[in-house]
Amino acid sequence: MENTQTLDILKQAFLMEKKGKRLYDTAAEQATDERVKAFFNELAEDETQHMEILALQFRATAQNGHFSDIKQDDDAQDSSD
């Protein structure tokens, strides 16, 4: 797959995650039950994490022509906590 095609797919995936986050944020804001609100807030946070991963891969592919090693990046984050 060409880098241009990979970047296009990553961009579309990012936008889909962003749309999902907006949906979950709205659902959480409108929820009256605290358990429902917490559930949708958790889903929104998941989408935020997905967006961060996609952004990382977009930058890596744009700069280096290949994906970053996510596992290695996760290990670095775990050790900094």
C-alpha positions in Angstrom: 0.0 0.0 0.0 1.3 3.4 -0.9 2.0 6.0 1.8 -0.6 8.3 0.4 -3.3 5.7 0.6 -2.2 4.7 4.1 -2.4 8.4 5.2 -5.8 8.8 3.6 -7.1 5.7 5.5 -5.6 6.9 8.8 -7.2 10.3 8.3 -10.6 8.8 7.6 -10.3 6.5 10.6 -9.3 9.5 12.8 -12.4 11.4 11.6 -14.7 8.4 12.3 -13.3 8.2 15.8 -13.8 11.9 16.3 -17.4 11.6 15.2 -17.9 8.7 17.6 -16.5 10.7 20.4 -18.9 13.6 19.7 -21.8 11.1 19.8 -20.7 9.6 23.1 -20.0 13.0 24.6 -23.5 14.1 23.6 -25.1 10.9 25.0 -23.2 11.4 28.3 -24.3 15.0 28.6 -28.0 14.1 28.0 -28.0 11.0 30.3 -29.8 11.4 33.6 -28.6 8.1 35.0 -25.1 8.3 36.4 -24.3 4.8 35.3 -25.3 5.6 31.7 -23.4 8.9 31.9 -20.2 7.0 33.1 -20.6 4.4 30.4 -20.7 7.0 27.6 -17.9 9.0 29.1 -15.8 5.8 29.1 -16.6 5.2 25.5 -15.7 8.8 24.6 -12.3 8.3 26.4 -11.7 5.1 24.4 -12.3 7.1 21.2 -9.8 9.8 22.4 -7.2 7.0 22.9 -7.9 5.7 19.4 -7.5 9.2 18.0 -4.1 9.5 19.7 -3.0 6.2 18.3 -4.2 7.1 14.8 -2.5 10.5 15.0 0.8 8.9 16.1 0.6 6.5 13.1 -0.3 9.3 10.8 2.8 11.3 11.9 5.1 8.3 11.8 3.9 7.4 8.3 4.1 10.9 7.0 7.6 11.4 8.5 9.2 8.0 8.2 7.1 6.2 5.6 6.1 3.5 8.1 4.1 2.8 11.2 5.4 3.3 14.7 5.8 0.4 17.1 2.8 1.0 19.3 3.8 -1.7 21.8 7.1 0.0 22.4 5.3 3.4 22.8 2.9 1.9 25.3 5.7 0.4 27.4 7.4 3.9 27.5 4.1 5.4 28.7 3.7 2.7 31.4 7.1 3.3 32.8 6.5 7.0 33.0 3.3 6.6 35.1 
